[in-house]
Amino acid sequence: MSEEKDRSSKIFTIPNVISMFRILLIPFFIWTYALLHNSLLTVILLAVSGVSDVLDGFIARKFNMVSDLGKALDPVADKLTQLAMIFCLVFRFNYMVIPFILLAIKEIIAATTGMAVIKATNKVRSAEWHGKAATACIYIMMIMHVVWNIFFKVEIPFTVSVISVAVTTAVILLSFILYTSRNIKLIRGAKKDAEK
């Protein structure tokens, strides 16, 4: 039990360092996309961020390095990356303001209710399938809009762009509803247990 508690409180594990690295990448891909207008380098940095996201989760599970900090830090790195890149894309595709605002609201509410869950249950909850699906859709949407002109030498077609944004927005909304519902149930359950 003490070994598990010690492991959960560790800060400088390999997965946590990788998550911190992903956060440090954010200013660089903003710089390459917004200032250098270098789509290829931006995609490379996003790909590095995405691969490192998969890698830190694999290492954490495979080598028993799961920690409470990692459970919190990993989604923070994800969401900051996603919000930063979508924000950059808003200046080229105005309608991307919809998934940007929805994602921002989702994460603010998720963070607020998530902190309440931790306080009520003394546990940090891991990401669920719909959160991972939303992350995958966001990355696909972002990379499509950045790389389309690299491969096809033209701007992404409006219809393709709108469909990808609509699908991503729908998955974000689904995840928002499911996470909020889960957290409210956990908080209420903890309160009922405390009253017994």
N, C-alpha and C positions, 0 to 999 in steps of 0.2 A: 504493500500500500504506500509506504514512504517513498519507494523507488518511483512509483507512478506519479506521486505528488511532486517529487523532485523533477521528473522529466517534464511535467506539465508547466512548471514554473521557469524552465530554462529559456534564456533569451537568445543567445548567440549559437543557435543550431544552424546547420547548413540550409534547411528550408527557409528559416527566418531571414538569413543573410541574402538568399536569392530574392525573397519578397522585397527586402529593402533595396536591392539592386534594381528591381523593376520600377520602384518608385523614383529612383534616381534617373532612370531612362526617360521619364516623362518630359522634362525640359528639353532634352536632346531631340526627340521626335517632333515636338512643337517647333523647335528652331529649324529643323530640316524641312518641315512642311510649310510653315507659315512664312519664314524668312528666306530660306534658301530655295524654296519651291522645288525641292528635290524629291519627287515621288518615290523613286527607287530606294533611296537611302531611308526614307520614312518607312517604307514597307519592310525593309530589312530590320530596322529597329523594332517595329511592331511584331515581326516574326520572332525576333530574339525574346521579346517580352512574353509572347504567347507560349513559346517552347519552354522558357524558364518557369512559366506558370505551371505547365504540365509536369515539369521536372521536379519542382519543389514539393508538389503533392505526392509524386511517386516516391521520392526519397523519404519524405515524412512517414509514409505508410510502410514502405519496404524495410527501412532501418529503424523503425519504432522511434521516430523523432517528432511525433505529433506533440504539439504544445498548445496551451491556451492562447499564448501570444500569436502563434502561427495561425490558429483558427480565426483570429481577429485581423491579423496583418495581411494575410493572403487576399481576402475579399476587398480590403482597403486598397491594396495595390491594383487589383482588378478594376475597381470602380473609378479610381483616380485616372487610370490609363484610359478607360473608356470615355469618361466625361471630357477629358482633355482633348482626345482625338475627335470626338463628335463635335465639340465646340469649334475646333479648327475647321471641320467640314461645313459647319453652319454658314460660314462666309462664302462658300461656293454653292451650297445647296440649302436654300433658306428653310425649306420644309423639314430639315433635320432638327430644327428647333423643337419639334414635337417630341421625338424620342429623347432629346437632351433634357428637356424640362421634366418629362415623365420619369426618366432615370434619376434625375437629381431629387425629385420628390420621393421616389421609391427609396432611395438610399438614406435620405434624411429620416424618413419614418422608420425604415428598417433599423437604422442605427439607434434611434430613440427607443423603439420597442425592444430591440435586441439588448440594449443596456438594462432595460427594466427586467427582461428575462434573466439576465446574468445576476442581477441583484436579488431577484425572487428565488431562483433555483440554484445559484452558485455554480452554474455550468455554462460553458460557451458552446453553442450549437454549431454544428458543421453545416456547410452549404448543402442544399437539396438539389434534386435533379432539375427542377424548373429554373433554379438560379444558374446552374451550369448550362442549361439550354439557352437561357437569355444571354449569357456571356458568349457562347459560341455564335449565336445569331449576330450579336453586336460586332464581334471580330470579323465575321464574314462580310457584313455590311460595310464596315470601315475599309477593309482591305480591297473589296470590290471597287469602291469609289476612288481609292487612291491609285490602284494599279491599272484600271481599265484603259486609261490613255497611254500607259506604257506598252501594253500588249496590242491594242487595237488602233493606236494613234489618233483616237477621237475621244470626245467626252462620253461618259456612260450614257446610254439612251435614257430618256426621261422615264419611260414606262418601266424599264428594268430597275431604275433607281427608286421609283416610287413603290414598286412591289416589294423590293428588299427592305425599304424603310417601314412599310406597312406591316410586313411579317415580323420584323424586329420589334416594332412598337407593340404589337399584339402579344408577343412572348414576354416582353418586359412587363406589360400590364398583368398578364396571367401570374407571373412570378411575384409581382407586387401584391396581388390579392392573396395568393397562397401563403407568402411569408407573413403578411400582416395577420391573416387568420390564425396561422400557427402560433405566432408570438402572443397574440391576445389569449388564445386557449391556454398556453403555458403559464401566462401570468395569472389568469383566473384560477387555474388548477393549483398553482402554488399558494394562492391566497386561501383557497378552500382547505388545503392541507394544513396551513398555519392556524386556521380557525378551529381545527379539530382538537 
